Amino acid sequence: MPEASRWHRGGIPKHKLSFRKEEIRTTLQELLLYIIFLINLCILTFGVTNPHTYYLNKVISSVFLDTSVPGDERTNFKSICRTADFWKFMEGPLLEGLYWDLRYNDKNSHIYYENILLGVPRVRQLRVRNNTCKVYPSFRPLMTDCYAKYTSANEDVSDFGLKHDTEWKYSAPSINSPWHWGFVGVYHNGGYLFTLSKSKSEAKTKLTNLRLNSWVTRGTRVVFIDFSLYNANVNLFCIIRLVAEFPATGGILTSWQFYSVKLLKYVSYYDYFIASCEVIFFIFLIVFTTQEGKKIKEFKLAYFKSIWNWLELLLLILCFVAIFINSYYNIQTFLLLEPLLKSTEKYPDFYFLAYWHIYYSNIIAITIFFAWMKNMFLAIINYTYSEVKADYSIGRRPDFELGKMIKKSYDNVLEKLKLKKPQKDEDKGIKSTDLAEQARRKGFDENEIRSAEQMKKWKERLEKKYYSTEIQDDYQPVTQEEFKDLFLYAVELEKELHYISLKLNRVMRKVSALPY
């Protein structure tokens, strides 16, 4: 029997398959490009982390935080709670730590022999004026002095005490220096300050005179102790800040910061590799910015209706912020590092550089978090979308509905939770037999019942044969007999559609006839 025609059994046309392959190829290329971007970003984030940072911070903190006051093993910087304890720490563990090892060939201190003290330490305090708080009238006779919490409005900027040295005179803060967030206030970098000498005996004399002349009073709200170290063995600068806050409630709250950073960059070959990764990161950013600009130009306001597009914009903004901070940090390091290293008799303010280095590290960490979150959800959604799209594009049954898929998933969940017994094929056969028995009880003709059952089996056979669940890459030949069966099947489907339309029309007429 010659072939009557060629019939497409399931699947999708060739032009749609080629389009789908091109779409998959483009998606894979974009995914590969984004993975390279993520790898480069991870190198910039984790590649600059020095494993010696933790150990250097631990060693230095043990010297200044855990060393006890002579004669009182329970008192160290962490446990300070009174002004007397503060001065014991200043004249005891602080001096012993700063002047740990003085060598005769130079006047620089070497803490644990390996960490050289850069320049000299600086101590400064911020104060508030008297009578800066509101007192209830009944208590005013009992309160001759009243010092409120620290704010810029309550700050004392007048000279006090002996008034002849810098520690008794107010120094205005610099504009570019970062503020310090403490437990009970936010503080600028000005105040009443002094530096310690390179000589241990002179430094001790200085602190003793300040204690005897009441440099710390009830108006004192915070004292900062700043100094910097350098370890040539691991090429790390350690910037230390010890903070003692004197809140309006009384007592002392201590805190500390140890920043071990690498300010001398591009020393080894690995440093130049990191520099090349920074250049690649900038190129990626230009490419992604161009792509998003084209999308905004094409879709206009519709572009901003997708949450993923907002995530893309957030990533681009974070990347630009990271590049700006890193560029500013590198420029400031290049301009300030050499002058700071030359000022051996002054306090070198490395805290400014350490602050921007830590700020850059925080921004790049946030960036990589959102980048990986986007990659993870993009992979999940792309996989789910591909699966659903494949199911719809196959078109394997004319009665395929989303409701059936949801109902099937609901039944599977109930079966897994043991809230419903799984339905077997035998049960389905029994259900079909029950429907035939119900039709007989209602008076249907036996021939009509038998004809309906045969028609149902015939339709199921055709559905199984001609609506394959596999995508076919080409058209499949059918015989003339098969074409006849398919034609009759199409006629039956048209009859069912006509019957459903009649029922729907009757229902609509009844609904329209109802009184409002």
WOBELMO-V256447 format. One record per residue. N is the residue number from 1. RES is the residue in one letter. PHI is phi in whole degrees, -180 to 180 (999 if undefined). Layout:
# WOBELMO-V256447
n:res:phi
N:RES:PHI
N:RES:PHI
This chain:
# WOBELMO-V256447
n:res:phi
1:M:999
2:P:-67
3:E:-73
4:A:-83
5:S:-165
6:R:-119
7:W:-124
8:H:-82
9:R:-93
10:G:66
11:G:70
12:I:-135
13:P:-63
14:K:-64
15:H:-66
16:K:-73
17:L:-64
18:S:-65
19:F:-64
20:R:-66
21:K:-64
22:E:-65
23:E:-65
24:I:-65
25:R:-63
26:T:-65
27:T:-62
28:L:-66
29:Q:-64
30:E:-65
31:L:-65
32:L:-63
33:L:-63
34:Y:-70
35:I:-64
36:I:-62
37:F:-61
38:L:-65
39:I:-62
40:N:-63
41:L:-66
42:C:-65
43:I:-64
44:L:-66
45:T:-81
46:F:-98
47:G:-71
48:V:-89
49:T:-78
50:N:-92
51:P:-66
52:H:-84
53:T:-60
54:Y:-61
55:Y:-69
56:L:-66
57:N:-62
58:K:-65
59:V:-66
60:I:-68
61:S:-65
62:S:-65
63:V:-72
64:F:-101
65:L:-104
66:D:-100
67:T:-72
68:S:-84
69:V:-70
70:P:-58
71:G:87
72:D:-145
73:E:-69
74:R:-87
75:T:-108
76:N:-138
77:F:-63
78:K:-66
79:S:-102
80:I:-63
81:C:-139
82:R:-133
83:T:-64
84:A:-63
85:D:-65
86:F:-62
87:W:-69
88:K:-63
89:F:-68
90:M:-61
91:E:-89
92:G:-113
93:P:-57
94:L:-65
95:L:-65
96:E:-63
97:G:-76
98:L:-70
99:Y:-110
100:W:-70
101:D:-147
102:L:-99
103:R:-101
104:Y:-77
105:N:-76
106:D:-148
107:K:-98
108:N:-88
109:S:-85
110:H:-121
111:I:-77
112:Y:54
113:Y:68
114:E:-107
115:N:-112
116:I:-87
117:L:-80
118:L:-88
119:G:62
120:V:-130
121:P:-72
122:R:-127
123:V:-123
124:R:-146
125:Q:-135
126:L:-119
127:R:-128
128:V:-122
129:R:-77
130:N:-75
131:N:59
132:T:-100
133:C:-117
134:K:-90
135:V:-112
136:Y:-61
137:P:-52
138:S:-67
139:F:-101
140:R:-63
141:P:-63
142:L:-90
143:M:-114
144:T:-81
145:D:-125
146:C:-151
147:Y:-117
148:A:-80
149:K:-70
150:Y:-77
151:T:-145
152:S:-64
153:A:-74
154:N:-91
155:E:-66
156:D:-94
157:V:-120
158:S:-89
159:D:-69
160:F:-145
161:G:63
162:L:-74
163:K:65
164:H:-112
165:D:-122
166:T:-63
167:E:-70
168:W:-107
169:K:-117
170:Y:-79
171:S:-114
172:A:-70
173:P:-75
174:S:-81
175:I:-73
176:N:-86
177:S:-73
178:P:-73
179:W:-85
180:H:-111
181:W:-93
182:G:-100
183:F:-70
184:V:-123
185:G:-173
186:V:-117
187:Y:-124
188:H:-89
189:N:-100
190:G:-92
191:G:118
192:Y:-99
193:L:-132
194:F:-156
195:T:-116
196:L:-90
197:S:-76
198:K:-75
199:S:-91
200:K:-65
201:S:-66
202:E:-67
203:A:-64
204:K:-66
205:T:-63
206:K:-61
207:L:-67
208:T:-65
209:N:-64
210:L:-66
211:R:-67
212:L:-69
213:N:-99
214:S:55
215:W:-69
216:V:-99
217:T:-127
218:R:-67
219:G:-80
220:T:-70
221:R:-117
222:V:-162
223:V:-128
224:F:-109
225:I:-120
226:D:-119
227:F:-160
228:S:-134
229:L:-127
230:Y:-137
231:N:-113
232:A:-71
233:N:-64
234:V:-115
235:N:55
236:L:-130
237:F:-96
238:C:-114
239:I:-100
240:I:-114
241:R:-135
242:L:-105
243:V:-124
244:A:-123
245:E:-96
246:F:-112
247:P:-69
248:A:-66
249:T:-78
250:G:101
251:G:82
252:I:-137
253:L:-113
254:T:-105
255:S:-149
256:W:-156
257:Q:-138
258:F:-124
259:Y:-112
260:S:-100
261:V:-130
262:K:-104
263:L:-91
264:L:-89
265:K:-96
266:Y:58
267:V:-102
268:S:-110
269:Y:-65
270:Y:-64
271:D:-64
272:Y:-71
273:F:-64
274:I:-63
275:A:-63
276:S:-65
277:C:-65
278:E:-65
279:V:-66
280:I:-63
281:F:-60
282:F:-67
283:I:-65
284:F:-57
285:L:-63
286:I:-64
287:V:-63
288:F:-65
289:T:-65
290:T:-64
291:Q:-62
292:E:-68
293:G:-63
294:K:-65
295:K:-65
296:I:-63
297:K:-66
298:E:-79
299:F:-95
300:K:57
301:L:-68
302:A:-64
303:Y:-62
304:F:-84
305:K:-87
306:S:-101
307:I:-68
308:W:-71
309:N:-67
310:W:-64
311:L:-65
312:E:-60
313:L:-64
314:L:-62
315:L:-64
316:L:-63
317:I:-63
318:L:-63
319:C:-66
320:F:-65
321:V:-64
322:A:-62
323:I:-65
324:F:-63
325:I:-66
326:N:-65
327:S:-65
328:Y:-63
329:Y:-64
330:N:-67
331:I:-66
332:Q:-65
333:T:-63
334:F:-63
335:L:-81
336:L:-103
337:L:-63
338:E:-64
339:P:-61
340:L:-67
341:L:-70
342:K:-80
343:S:-83
344:T:-77
345:E:-102
346:K:-122
347:Y:-82
348:P:-87
349:D:-84
350:F:-78
351:Y:-62
352:F:-61
353:L:-71
354:A:-64
355:Y:-61
356:W:-71
357:H:-66
358:I:-67
359:Y:-63
360:Y:-64
361:S:-62
362:N:-67
363:I:-65
364:I:-69
365:A:-68
366:I:-64
367:T:-62
368:I:-70
369:F:-64
370:F:-68
371:A:-65
372:W:-71
373:M:-64
374:K:-63
375:N:-64
376:M:-66
377:F:-69
378:L:-65
379:A:-66
380:I:-66
381:I:-68
382:N:-64
383:Y:-66
384:T:-64
385:Y:-63
386:S:-65
387:E:-66
388:V:-66
389:K:-64
390:A:-64
391:D:-63
392:Y:-74
393:S:-74
394:I:-67
395:G:59
396:R:-80
397:R:-141
398:P:-70
399:D:-101
400:F:-70
401:E:-136
402:L:-65
403:G:-61
404:K:-66
405:M:-64
406:I:-65
407:K:-63
408:K:-65
409:S:-63
410:Y:-63
411:D:-64
412:N:-65
413:V:-64
414:L:-63
415:E:-67
416:K:-68
417:L:-82
418:K:61
419:L:-96
420:K:-150
421:K:-74
422:P:-64
423:Q:-89
424:K:-94
425:D:-65
426:E:-64
427:D:-65
428:K:-64
429:G:-64
430:I:-64
431:K:-63
432:S:-64
433:T:-65
434:D:-62
435:L:-63
436:A:-66
437:E:-65
438:Q:-64
439:A:-65
440:R:-66
441:R:-65
442:K:-83
443:G:95
444:F:-69
445:D:-68
446:E:-63
447:N:-66
448:E:-66
449:I:-64
450:R:-66
451:S:-66
452:A:-64
453:E:-65
454:Q:-65
455:M:-61
456:K:-64
457:K:-63
458:W:-65
459:K:-65
460:E:-64
461:R:-65
462:L:-67
463:E:-62
464:K:-67
465:K:-83
466:Y:-105
467:Y:-118
468:S:-71
469:T:-84
470:E:-104
471:I:-77
472:Q:-95
473:D:-87
474:D:-150
475:Y:-76
476:Q:-107
477:P:-74
478:V:-129
479:T:-84
480:Q:-66
481:E:-67
482:E:-65
483:F:-64
484:K:-62
485:D:-61
486:L:-64
487:F:-63
488:L:-63
489:Y:-64
490:A:-64
491:V:-63
492:E:-62
493:L:-64
494:E:-65
495:K:-63
496:E:-62
497:L:-64
498:H:-65
499:Y:-64
500:I:-66
501:S:-64
502:L:-62
503:K:-62
504:L:-64
505:N:-64
506:R:-63
507:V:-64
508:M:-65
509:R:-65
510:K:-65
511:V:-66
512:S:-69
513:A:-82
514:L:-69
515:P:-73
516:Y:-89
